[in-house]
Amino acid sequence: MKDLKLTGTGDLLILNGDLVIGTSDEQQVETALLTQAGELKQYPEAGIGIENFVDDDLPGDMLQKIRTQLERDGMTVSSLSFIDETGNLKIDAKY
């Protein structure tokens, strides 16, 4: 999907005085992970709230919520897992 690109701090990316448009799949996943349910007035059920799972003993719940929210947003989730002992998420999802 193409959309306005954001900086690492969430501001609009502007180069040479112009807004930048580009592929936004990774940006959309990041926004979904960081957004709390209820934070978006127009879509109150949207949002994963990844920080709510920090001390969760059931990582499967988190993976299921991520998959459900991304698919609800129209993405096709090919794979979703943790990377070895680092605990980092690996998300392969595209529009």
FIKOLZA-1660 file (N, C-alpha, C; in steps of 0.1 Angstrom, whole numbers, plus 5000, padded with zeros to 4 digits):
% residues 95
   i   px   py   pz ch aa at
   1 5008 4988 5000  A  M  N
   1 5000 5000 5000  A  M CA
   1 5009 5012 5000  A  M  C
   2 5005 5022 4993  A  K  N
   2 5012 5035 4993  A  K CA
   2 5005 5045 5002  A  K  C
   3 5013 5053 5009  A  D  N
   3 5008 5063 5019  A  D CA
   3 5018 5073 5021  A  D  C
   4 5014 5083 5029  A  L  N
   4 5024 5093 5033  A  L CA
   4 5034 5087 5042  A  L  C
   5 5047 5089 5040  A  K  N
   5 5057 5083 5049  A  K CA
   5 5059 5092 5061  A  K  C
   6 5063 5085 5072  A  L  N
   6 5065 5092 5085  A  L CA
   6 5080 5090 5089  A  L  C
   7 5084 5100 5097  A  T  N
   7 5098 5099 5103  A  T CA
   7 5097 5089 5114  A  T  C
   8 5109 5086 5120  A  G  N
   8 5110 5077 5132  A  G CA
   8 5102 5082 5144  A  G  C
   9 5099 5095 5144  A  T  N
   9 5092 5100 5155  A  T CA
   9 5077 5102 5152  A  T  C
  10 5072 5098 5140  A  G  N
  10 5058 5099 5137  A  G CA
  10 5054 5111 5130  A  G  C
  11 5063 5120 5127  A  D  N
  11 5060 5132 5119  A  D CA
  11 5060 5129 5104  A  D  C
  12 5053 5138 5097  A  L  N
  12 5053 5136 5082  A  L CA
  12 5067 5138 5077  A  L  C
  13 5071 5129 5068  A  L  N
  13 5085 5130 5062  A  L CA
  13 5084 5140 5050  A  L  C
  14 5092 5150 5051  A  I  N
  14 5093 5160 5040  A  I CA
  14 5107 5161 5035  A  I  C
  15 5109 5160 5022  A  L  N
  15 5122 5161 5015  A  L CA
  15 5121 5171 5005  A  L  C
  16 5130 5181 5005  A  N  N
  16 5130 5192 4995  A  N CA
  16 5117 5199 4995  A  N  C
  17 5110 5201 5006  A  G  N
  17 5098 5208 5007  A  G CA
  17 5085 5200 5003  A  G  C
  18 5087 5187 4999  A  D  N
  18 5075 5179 4995  A  D CA
  18 5073 5168 5004  A  D  C
  19 5060 5164 5006  A  L  N
  19 5057 5152 5013  A  L CA
  19 5061 5140 5006  A  L  C
  20 5066 5130 5013  A  V  N
  20 5071 5118 5007  A  V CA
  20 5060 5107 5007  A  V  C
  21 5058 5101 4996  A  I  N
  21 5048 5090 4995  A  I CA
  21 5056 5077 4991  A  I  C
  22 5053 5066 4998  A  G  N
  22 5060 5054 4995  A  G CA
  22 5052 5042 5001  A  G  C
  23 5058 5030 4999  A  T  N
  23 5052 5018 5004  A  T CA
  23 5052 5019 5020  A  T  C
  24 5040 5016 5025  A  S  N
  24 5038 5019 5039  A  S CA
  24 5035 5006 5048  A  S  C
  25 5037 4994 5042  A  D  N
  25 5033 4982 5049  A  D CA
  25 5039 4981 5063  A  D  C
  26 5052 4983 5064  A  E  N
  26 5059 4982 5077  A  E CA
  26 5055 4993 5086  A  E  C
  27 5053 5005 5081  A  Q  N
  27 5048 5016 5088  A  Q CA
  27 5034 5014 5094  A  Q  C
  28 5026 5007 5086  A  Q  N
  28 5012 5004 5091  A  Q CA
  28 5013 4994 5102  A  Q  C
  29 5021 4984 5101  A  V  N
  29 5023 4974 5112  A  V CA
  29 5028 4980 5125  A  V  C
  30 5038 4989 5123  A  E  N
  30 5043 4996 5135  A  E CA
  30 5033 5004 5142  A  E  C
  31 5025 5011 5134  A  T  N
  31 5014 5020 5140  A  T CA
  31 5004 5011 5147  A  T  C
  32 5000 5000 5141  A  A  N
  32 4990 4991 5147  A  A CA
  32 4996 4986 5160  A  A  C
  33 5008 4982 5161  A  L  N
  33 5014 4976 5173  A  L CA
  33 5014 4987 5184  A  L  C
  34 5017 4999 5181  A  L  N
  34 5019 5009 5191  A  L CA
  34 5005 5016 5196  A  L  C
  35 4995 5015 5187  A  T  N
  35 4982 5021 5190  A  T CA
  35 4974 5013 5200  A  T  C
  36 4968 5019 5210  A  Q  N
  36 4960 5013 5220  A  Q CA
  36 4945 5012 5214  A  Q  C
  37 4938 5001 5217  A  A  N
  37 4924 5001 5213  A  A CA
  37 4917 5013 5220  A  A  C
  38 4909 5020 5212  A  G  N
  38 4901 5031 5217  A  G CA
  38 4908 5044 5214  A  G  C
  39 4921 5044 5210  A  E  N
  39 4928 5056 5207  A  E CA
  39 4924 5063 5194  A  E  C
  40 4919 5055 5185  A  L  N
  40 4914 5061 5172  A  L CA
  40 4899 5062 5173  A  L  C
  41 4894 5074 5173  A  K  N
  41 4880 5077 5175  A  K CA
  41 4872 5070 5164  A  K  C
  42 4876 5071 5152  A  Q  N
  42 4868 5066 5141  A  Q CA
  42 4868 5050 5141  A  Q  C
  43 4879 5044 5147  A  Y  N
  43 4880 5029 5147  A  Y CA
  43 4883 5025 5161  A  Y  C
  44 4874 5026 5171  A  P  N
  44 4877 5023 5185  A  P CA
  44 4883 5009 5188  A  P  C
  45 4880 4999 5180  A  E  N
  45 4885 4986 5182  A  E CA
  45 4899 4983 5176  A  E  C
  46 4903 4993 5168  A  A  N
  46 4916 4991 5162  A  A CA
  46 4928 4994 5172  A  A  C
  47 4938 4987 5171  A  G  N
  47 4950 4989 5179  A  G CA
  47 4954 4976 5187  A  G  C
  48 4966 4974 5188  A  I  N
  48 4971 4962 5195  A  I CA
  48 4976 4965 5209  A  I  C
  49 4982 4977 5211  A  G  N
  49 4988 4980 5224  A  G CA
  49 4998 4971 5228  A  G  C
  50 5009 4969 5221  A  I  N
  50 5019 4959 5223  A  I CA
  50 5025 4960 5237  A  I  C
  51 5026 4973 5243  A  E  N
  51 5032 4974 5256  A  E CA
  51 5024 4967 5267  A  E  C
  52 5011 4964 5264  A  N  N
  52 5003 4957 5274  A  N CA
  52 5007 4943 5276  A  N  C
  53 5015 4938 5267  A  F  N
  53 5019 4924 5267  A  F CA
  53 5033 4922 5273  A  F  C
  54 5039 4932 5278  A  V  N
  54 5053 4931 5283  A  V CA
  54 5055 4920 5293  A  V  C
  55 5047 4920 5303  A  D  N
  55 5048 4910 5314  A  D CA
  55 5039 4898 5312  A  D  C
  56 5033 4896 5300  A  D  N
  56 5023 4886 5298  A  D CA
  56 5030 4872 5297  A  D  C
  57 5024 4862 5304  A  D  N
  57 5030 4849 5304  A  D CA
  57 5025 4840 5292  A  D  C
  58 5016 4846 5285  A  L  N
  58 5010 4838 5273  A  L CA
  58 5013 4846 5260  A  L  C
  59 5024 4844 5254  A  P  N
  59 5028 4851 5242  A  P CA
  59 5018 4847 5230  A  P  C
  60 5012 4836 5231  A  G  N
  60 5002 4832 5221  A  G CA
  60 4991 4842 5220  A  G  C
  61 4987 4847 5231  A  D  N
  61 4976 4857 5231  A  D CA
  61 4980 4870 5223  A  D  C
  62 4992 4874 5225  A  M  N
  62 4997 4886 5218  A  M CA
  62 4998 4883 5203  A  M  C
  63 5003 4871 5199  A  L  N
  63 5004 4868 5185  A  L CA
  63 4991 4867 5179  A  L  C
  64 4981 4862 5186  A  Q  N
  64 4967 4861 5180  A  Q CA
  64 4961 4875 5179  A  Q  C
  65 4963 4884 5188  A  K  N
  65 4958 4897 5187  A  K CA
  65 4965 4905 5175  A  K  C
  66 4978 4903 5174  A  I  N
  66 4985 4909 5162  A  I CA
  66 4979 4904 5149  A  I  C
  67 4978 4891 5148  A  R  N
  67 4972 4885 5135  A  R CA
  67 4958 4891 5133  A  R  C
  68 4950 4890 5143  A  T  N
  68 4936 4895 5141  A  T CA
  68 4935 4909 5137  A  T  C
  69 4942 4918 5144  A  Q  N
  69 4942 4932 5141  A  Q CA
  69 4947 4935 5127  A  Q  C
  70 4958 4929 5123  A  L  N
  70 4964 4932 5110  A  L CA
  70 4954 4927 5099  A  L  C
  71 4948 4915 5101  A  E  N
  71 4939 4909 5091  A  E CA
  71 4926 4918 5090  A  E  C
  72 4922 4923 5102  A  R  N
  72 4910 4932 5102  A  R CA
  72 4913 4945 5094  A  R  C
  73 4926 4949 5094  A  D  N
  73 4930 4961 5087  A  D CA
  73 4932 4958 5072  A  D  C
  74 4930 4946 5067  A  G  N
  74 4931 4942 5053  A  G CA
  74 4944 4936 5049  A  G  C
  75 4953 4933 5059  A  M  N
  75 4966 4928 5055  A  M CA
  75 4965 4912 5054  A  M  C
  76 4973 4906 5046  A  T  N
  76 4975 4892 5046  A  T CA
  76 4987 4889 5054  A  T  C
  77 4986 4881 5065  A  V  N
  77 4997 4878 5074  A  V CA
  77 5002 4864 5069  A  V  C
  78 5014 4864 5063  A  S  N
  78 5020 4852 5059  A  S CA
  78 5027 4844 5070  A  S  C
  79 5034 4851 5079  A  S  N
  79 5040 4845 5091  A  S CA
  79 5041 4855 5102  A  S  C
  80 5041 4849 5114  A  L  N
  80 5041 4857 5126  A  L CA
  80 5048 4849 5137  A  L  C
  81 5060 4853 5142  A  S  N
  81 5067 4844 5151  A  S CA
  81 5077 4853 5159  A  S  C
  82 5083 4846 5169  A  F  N
  82 5094 4852 5176  A  F CA
  82 5107 4847 5170  A  F  C
  83 5117 4856 5170  A  I  N
  83 5130 4852 5165  A  I CA
  83 5139 4847 5176  A  I  C
  84 5142 4834 5175  A  D  N
  84 5151 4827 5185  A  D CA
  84 5150 4833 5199  A  D  C
  85 5161 4833 5206  A  E  N
  85 5162 4837 5220  A  E CA
  85 5161 4852 5222  A  E  C
  86 5162 4860 5211  A  T  N
  86 5162 4875 5212  A  T CA
  86 5148 4879 5216  A  T  C
  87 5137 4872 5213  A  G  N
  87 5124 4876 5216  A  G CA
  87 5118 4886 5207  A  G  C
  88 5125 4890 5197  A  N  N
  88 5120 4900 5187  A  N CA
  88 5109 4893 5179  A  N  C
  89 5100 4901 5174  A  L  N
  89 5089 4897 5166  A  L CA
  89 5093 4897 5151  A  L  C
  90 5089 4887 5144  A  K  N
  90 5091 4887 5129  A  K CA
  90 5077 4886 5124  A  K  C
  91 5073 4897 5116  A  I  N
  91 5060 4898 5111  A  I CA
  91 5061 4900 5096  A  I  C
  92 5055 4890 5088  A  D  N
  92 5055 4891 5074  A  D CA
  92 5041 4893 5070  A  D  C
  93 5037 4906 5067  A  A  N
  93 5023 4909 5064  A  A CA
  93 5023 4920 5053  A  A  C
  94 5014 4918 5043  A  K  N
  94 5013 4927 5032  A  K CA
  94 4999 4930 5029  A  K  C
  95 4997 4942 5022  A  Y  N
  95 4983 4945 5017  A  Y CA
  95 4981 4939 5004  A  Y  C
% end
